[in-house]
Structures are given as structure tokens and as C-alpha cells.
Amino acid sequence: MEQLNTLWINTGLHQMSWGQGLMLLVGILLLYLAIVKNFEPLLLLPIGFGSILANIPGAGIAEGSGILHIFYVIGIESGAFPLIIFMGVGALTDFGPLLANPKTLLLGAAAQFGIFATLLGAIGLTVVGIFDFSLTDAAAIGIIGGADGPTSIYVASKLAPDLLGAIAVASYSYMALVPLIQPPIMRALTTKKERQIEMVQLRKVSKYEKIIFPIMLLMLVALLLPDAAPLLGMFAFGNLMKESGVVNRLSDTMQNALINIVTIFLGLAVGSKLMAEKFLQLDTLGILLLGMVAFAIGTACGVLMAKCMNIFSKNKINPLIGSAGVSAVPMAARVSNKVGLEANPHNFLLMHAMGPNVAGVIGSAIAAGIMIQFLG
């Protein structure tokens, strides 16, 4: 009988707290969203499974010498995984639409306003005593508004590692929910006539322009803002590998095998930070709410900037592509195209929306560099 009692005491069921039980359900919910609803499955599935592993009582997988903790220390605490993913994203990116219509860079820049507005909002809520966020916490939360998972993780690992789990889940959740969150905002801020605007065909961008651009981008930004160099450097390097055309094997590895392998480890490592004692706090709810606000403001600012540009522009811009200024590539561009087709079946906005979409990636990386430089 004593042996049975000892065996029971050592089981996870006996050791489980209510918080761990709840987080196991959260992990199962993330798996459901990934598998059944197909919401950002490449990351929500490993994050959800990592959350389950991290909350198994007595296993210690996410702490000390546990394998998930090792993944976290090697890949996220060092900043390596987000940077490697940025390199792969660069290899998958086509700067052609941005170069063909450079003024769409302004739309990507405008969409980053959500980052700084949310930073001020987080500070304001702390001042009035609702939450308890430091300035660095507020900066890391604000980056969610860029809808760029790797950038959010990178900034959180530098400025607010204790909040990394909540920030990562919020960031990727809102990326996955782009088709649900953005359309109502886009329709509310535009008229049907504006949504029907057909844009002129983009000019063909030469290979030399595509090769020179990532080099110029890195030199201009990194020399002015060195803390943005890691993210933009990897992004530009990956893109140059693709556009140069002389290292196709390496480019293919970046676009497929490398980014896939790192995504697996990144998701599990992020999931390891969803331990009950760290995640189940009032501040976590604040992060999820502020992240939603940041994303909504970023979407709205991109659309409003396009409307403002139309006042002074001869060739009108369909304001819907402004919402793609958040850097959820390429989902935000697809949403712009979908809403445009609803208003005008002959209105194909995908390539036009890719300009501000790519600009949003650049903008969020620059915003991250600014945060780290002044607050890191």
C-alpha cells in the first residue's frame, strides 16, 4: 500500500496544479486552431505542443537541463532563431512590387504607427495602475502591431524575456487571424468606390535593381541605425542569395530546409515559455488586448495613409493595399486582394499589395532596431 501511495505521489496527476491543467487545455486549443482551423499551423502546432510539454508536472522539460529549455537558450535567448528565419524570409521575398512603385514604402511605414501608439498605451495603462509594464515591456508589446512573429520574438528576447511566451502567442495568433481582423477595419475606413479603384500595371523591375536594392537597403539603414542591422542584414542577405542567381542551391536551402528546421525548434522553444506560473497572470491578458489594439491601429493607419496619398496623387492607389503595410507576408496582401475582388471582380490587387507588405517587413525591423537602440 505504501508503494502504491509513493507511486501516486510521483505521478503528474498528483503534482498537477490547476494552472498547469489549464495550460494543457490552452496547448490543446492551439493544436486545434492549427490542425482544424489551419490558423498559422507552421508555428501554432509546435508552440501548442511545446506548451503541453512545458506544463507536464515533474517532467522539467522546459527548465534546467530540459530539452526545450536548451532550445530556448541556444536559439531564442541568443537571438539566433529569429535571425535565421528572417534570412529565409528574405530568400522568399520579391522586392519587385516595391521597386516598381516606391511610394508604397510610405504605406508600410504608416502601418508601423500601431507599434508606437501601443507602446504609449501600455505606458499609460501602467501609469493609471491597471497593469505593471516597464518601458522595455511596453516596447516589446508594441512590436506585436507589426504582425511579424520573428521580429516580435527577437525584440522580446532582448527587452522582455519574461513576457516572450505571451508576446509570441499574441503575435502569431493575430498573424493567423488577419483574414478575420483586417476586412471589417478596411471596409469601415473606405467607400465602395475607393475599394473599386483599379491600379495601373506595375513596370517590370530589372534583375540589377533587385540585386542592388538589398545591399543599398542594408547600408543605408544599418549605418544610421546599427541595432537594426541583425534583422535587416539577414533579410537582405537571404534576398541577395535569391536574386543573384549564382547560389541557387543555397537559396533553395534557405527557402525550404533551413527555415523549416528552425521553425520547428523556434515553435517548441516559444511553447516552453507558456508555463502556468509565468503565463497565467493579469499582464498576459493585457498583452493580448494591447497586441490586438496595435494590430488594428497598424491596419487602419496603412489604409488612411493611402487615402491621404490619393489627395495628392494623379494615379490613384486603392486604399485597401494600405492594410498590407503590416508585415504578415503574404497573408495581408492576399486579404487586400480578396476584399478588392469583392468590390470589383476585375480588381486584382495582389502584386500591388505586395509592395507595402514587403515595406512592412522592413518597417518593423527598423522599429525593432529603434526600440533596442534606445531601450536595450
C-alpha positions in Angstrom: 0.0 0.0 0.0 2.8 2.4 0.9 4.5 1.6 -2.5 1.2 2.4 -4.3 1.0 5.7 -2.4 4.6 6.6 -3.3 3.8 5.8 -6.9 0.7 8.0 -6.9 2.6 10.9 -5.2 5.2 10.8 -8.0 2.7 10.9 -10.8 2.0 14.0 -12.8 -1.7 13.8 -11.9 -1.0 14.2 -8.2 1.5 17.0 -8.8 -0.6 19.0 -11.2 -1.8 22.4 -10.2 -5.0 24.0 -11.7 -2.8 26.3 -13.7 -0.9 23.5 -15.3 -4.2 21.8 -16.2 -5.5 25.0 -17.7 -2.3 25.5 -19.8 -2.6 21.9 -21.0 -6.0 22.8 -22.4 -4.5 26.0 -23.9 -1.9 23.9 -25.7 -4.7 21.6 -27.0 -6.6 24.7 -28.2 -3.6 25.9 -30.1 -3.3 22.5 -31.7 -7.0 22.6 -32.6 -6.6 26.1 -34.2 -3.5 24.8 -36.2 -4.9 21.5 -37.3 -8.6 22.0 -37.7 -8.8 25.7 -38.4 -5.5 26.0 -40.2 -4.5 29.1 -38.4 -0.8 29.6 -38.9 -0.1 25.9 -38.4 3.6 26.0 -39.1 4.1 27.8 -35.7 0.9 27.3 -33.7 1.3 23.5 -33.9 4.9 23.3 -32.4 4.0 26.2 -30.0 0.9 24.3 -28.8 2.8 21.0 -28.4 5.7 22.8 -26.6 3.1 24.3 -24.2 1.8 20.8 -23.4 5.3 19.5 -22.8 6.2 22.5 -20.6 3.2 22.0 -18.3 3.6 18.3 -17.6 4.2 18.2 -13.8 7.5 16.9 -12.7 9.0 16.4 -16.2 11.2 19.5 -16.1 11.3 19.6 -19.9 11.2 23.4 -20.1 13.7 24.2 -17.3 17.2 23.4 -16.1 18.7 20.8 -18.5 15.4 20.0 -20.2 15.5 19.8 -23.9 13.0 22.7 -24.5 15.0 24.9 -22.2 18.1 24.1 -24.2 16.3 25.0 -27.4 15.3 28.3 -25.8 18.8 29.2 -24.6 20.5 28.3 -27.8 18.0 29.7 -30.3 16.0 32.4 -28.7 17.9 33.8 -25.8 20.8 34.2 -28.2 18.6 35.7 -30.9 19.7 33.1 -33.4 16.4 31.5 -34.5 14.5 34.7 -35.4 17.5 35.9 -37.4 17.8 32.6 -39.3 14.1 32.8 -40.1 14.5 36.3 -41.3 17.2 35.1 -43.6 14.8 32.5 -45.0 12.0 35.1 -45.4 14.5 37.3 -47.3 15.1 34.4 -49.7 11.4 34.1 -50.2 10.8 37.8 -50.8 10.4 39.6 -54.1 11.2 43.3 -53.8 9.9 43.9 -57.4 6.5 45.3 -56.5 8.1 47.7 -54.0 10.7 48.9 -56.5 8.1 49.2 -59.2 6.0 51.5 -57.0 8.4 53.0 -54.4 5.7 55.3 -52.8 4.1 52.2 -51.3 7.0 52.3 -48.9 5.1 55.0 -47.1 2.2 52.6 -46.6 4.5 50.2 -44.9 5.9 53.0 -42.7 2.4 54.3 -41.8 1.3 50.8 -40.6 4.1 50.8 -38.1 2.4 53.6 -36.2 0.5 50.9 -34.3 3.7 49.9 -32.7 4.5 53.2 -31.2 0.8 54.0 -30.3 0.6 50.8 -28.3 3.9 51.5 -26.6 2.4 54.7 -25.3 -0.9 52.9 -24.4 1.0 50.3 -22.4 2.8 53.1 -20.5 -0.4 54.9 -19.9 -2.2 51.8 -18.5 0.8 51.3 -16.2 0.6 54.9 -15.0 -3.0 54.6 -14.1 -2.3 51.4 -12.2 -4.2 48.9 -14.4 -1.1 47.0 -15.5 2.5 46.9 -14.4 4.6 47.2 -17.5 8.1 48.7 -17.6 9.2 50.8 -20.6 11.0 47.9 -22.1 8.0 45.6 -21.6 5.8 48.2 -23.4 8.2 48.4 -26.3 8.3 44.6 -26.7 4.4 44.5 -26.6 4.1 47.3 -29.1 6.1 45.3 -31.7 3.1 42.9 -31.9 1.5 45.7 -34.0 3.9 44.9 -36.8 2.4 41.4 -37.2 5.8 40.0 -37.6 6.4 36.9 -35.4 10.2 36.6 -35.7 10.7 40.4 -35.0 8.4 40.2 -32.0 10.3 37.2 -30.6 13.7 38.9 -31.3 12.7 42.1 -29.5 11.0 40.3 -26.6 14.1 38.2 -26.1 16.2 41.4 -25.9 13.9 43.6 -23.9 11.3 41.5 -22.0 12.3 37.8 -21.9 9.7 37.1 -19.2 6.9 38.1 -21.5 8.2 36.2 -24.5 5.6 33.5 -24.4 2.6 35.8 -24.3 4.1 38.1 -26.9 4.9 35.3 -29.3 1.5 33.7 -29.0 -0.3 37.0 -29.4 1.9 37.9 -32.4 1.4 34.6 -34.3 -2.3 34.4 -33.3 -3.0 37.8 -34.8 -1.0 36.9 -37.9 -3.2 33.9 -38.3 -6.3 35.9 -37.7 -5.5 38.5 -40.4 -8.4 37.3 -42.6 -10.8 37.9 -39.7 -9.4 41.1 -38.2 -8.5 43.2 -41.1 -11.5 43.2 -43.5 -14.0 44.9 -41.1 -11.4 47.7 -40.5 -10.7 48.0 -44.2 -14.4 48.3 -45.1 -15.2 50.7 -42.3 -12.5 53.2 -43.5 -13.2 53.0 -47.2 -16.1 53.7 -49.5 -17.2 51.1 -52.1 -15.9 53.5 -54.8 -12.5 53.5 -53.2 -12.4 49.8 -53.0 -13.2 49.5 -56.7 -10.2 51.6 -57.8 -8.2 49.7 -60.4 -4.4 50.4 -60.2 -2.2 50.6 -63.3 0.0 47.7 -64.1 3.4 47.7 -62.5 6.5 48.2 -64.6 9.0 45.4 -65.0 11.9 45.6 -62.5 15.3 44.6 -63.8 17.5 42.0 -62.2 20.2 44.6 -61.5 17.7 46.7 -59.5 16.8 43.6 -57.4 20.4 42.8 -56.7 21.4 46.4 -55.8 18.4 47.1 -53.6 19.1 44.8 -50.6 22.7 46.0 -50.5 21.7 49.6 -50.5 18.9 49.0 -48.0 21.3 47.4 -45.6 24.0 50.1 -46.0 21.5 53.0 -45.6 19.7 51.6 -42.6 22.5 49.9 -40.7 24.8 52.9 -40.9 22.1 55.1 -39.4 20.6 52.5 -37.0 23.2 49.8 -36.2 20.7 47.9 -33.9 18.5 47.2 -36.9 21.5 45.5 -38.7 21.0 42.0 -37.4 17.4 41.7 -38.6 17.7 43.6 -41.9 21.2 42.1 -42.5 19.8 38.6 -42.5 16.8 39.7 -44.5 18.9 41.4 -47.2 21.4 38.5 -47.3 18.7 36.0 -47.9 17.2 38.1 -50.6 20.6 38.7 -52.3 21.2 35.0 -52.4 18.0 34.5 -54.3 18.2 37.5 -56.7 21.9 37.0 -57.6 21.1 33.7 -59.3 24.6 32.3 -58.7 23.9 30.3 -55.5 20.6 28.6 -56.3 21.3 25.6 -54.1 22.0 27.8 -51.1 19.0 29.9 -51.8 16.8 26.8 -52.1 18.1 25.5 -48.7 17.2 28.9 -47.1 13.7 28.9 -48.6 12.9 25.3 -47.6 15.1 23.0 -45.4 16.7 25.7 -43.2 13.7 27.8 -42.4 11.6 24.7 -41.8 14.1 23.1 -39.4 14.5 26.4 -37.4 10.7 26.9 -37.4 10.3 23.6 -35.6 12.8 24.4 -32.9 11.5 28.0 -32.6 7.9 26.9 -32.0 8.9 24.4 -29.4 11.1 26.9 -27.6 8.4 29.5 -27.6 5.9 26.9 -26.3 8.3 26.2 -23.4 7.7 29.8 -22.1 3.9 29.1 -21.7 4.4 27.6 -18.3 1.5 28.2 -16.0 3.3 30.1 -13.3 4.6 32.6 -15.9 1.7 32.8 -18.4 -1.4 32.9 -16.1 -1.1 36.5 -15.0 -3.2 39.6 -15.4 -0.4 41.1 -17.5 -0.8 38.3 -20.1 -4.4 39.4 -20.7 -3.1 43.0 -21.1 -0.5 41.8 -23.7 -3.2 40.0 -25.7 -5.5 43.1 -25.6 -2.8 45.6 -26.4 -1.5 43.4 -29.2 -5.0 43.4 -30.8 -5.1 47.2 -30.5 -1.6 47.5 -32.0 -2.6 45.4 -35.0 -5.9 47.2 -35.5 -4.1 50.6 -35.4 -1.4 49.5 -37.8 -4.1 48.3 -40.3 -6.1 51.5 -40.0 -3.0 53.7 -40.4 -2.0 52.0 -43.6 -5.4 52.4 -45.1 -5.7 56.1 -44.0 -2.2 56.8 -45.4 -3.3 55.5 -48.8 -6.4 57.7 -48.7 -4.2 60.8 -47.9 -1.8 59.9 -50.7 -4.7 59.9 -53.2 -5.4 63.5 -52.4 -2.0 64.5 -54.0 -1.6 61.6 -56.5 -2.6 61.5 -60.1 -2.5 57.7 -60.3 -4.9 56.7 -57.5 -4.0 54.0 -55.0 -6.6 51.5 -53.9 -6.6 52.2 -50.1 -7.1 48.5 -49.5 -3.4 47.8 -50.2 -2.5 50.1 -47.3 -3.7 47.4 -44.8 -0.9 45.1 -46.2 1.6 47.5 -44.6 1.6 45.2 -41.6 4.2 42.6 -42.3 2.2 39.4 -42.2 3.7 38.3 -45.5 1.9 37.3 -47.8 -1.4 36.8 -46.0 -2.1 40.6 -45.6 -1.6 41.1 -49.3 -4.0 38.2 -50.1 -6.6 39.8 -47.8 -6.3 43.1 -49.6 -6.7 41.3 -52.9 -9.8 39.4 -51.6 -11.6 42.4 -50.3 -10.8 44.3 -53.6 -12.3 41.4 -55.7 -15.5 41.6 -53.6 -16.0 45.2 -54.6 -14.8 44.8 -58.2 -14.4 41.3 -59.8 -11.8 42.7 -62.2 -9.7 44.3 -59.5 -6.5 42.2 -58.9 -4.5 43.9 -56.1 -2.2 41.1 -55.0 1.0 42.3 -56.7 0.3 45.9 -55.8 -0.3 44.9 -52.1 3.0 43.1 -52.0 4.8 46.4 -52.2 3.5 47.8 -48.8 3.6 44.2 -47.4 7.4 43.9 -48.0 7.8 47.5 -46.8 6.1 46.5 -43.6 8.7 43.8 -43.0 11.4 46.5 -43.5 9.5 48.9 -41.3 9.0 46.5 -38.4 12.7 45.6 -38.5 13.6 49.3 -38.3 11.1 49.9 -35.5 12.7 47.0 -33.6 16.1 48.5 -34.1 14.9 51.8 -32.7 13.4 50.1 -29.6 16.5 48.1 -28.9 18.9 51.0 -29.5 17.1 53.3 -27.1 15.8 50.9 -24.5 18.1 47.8 -24.8 
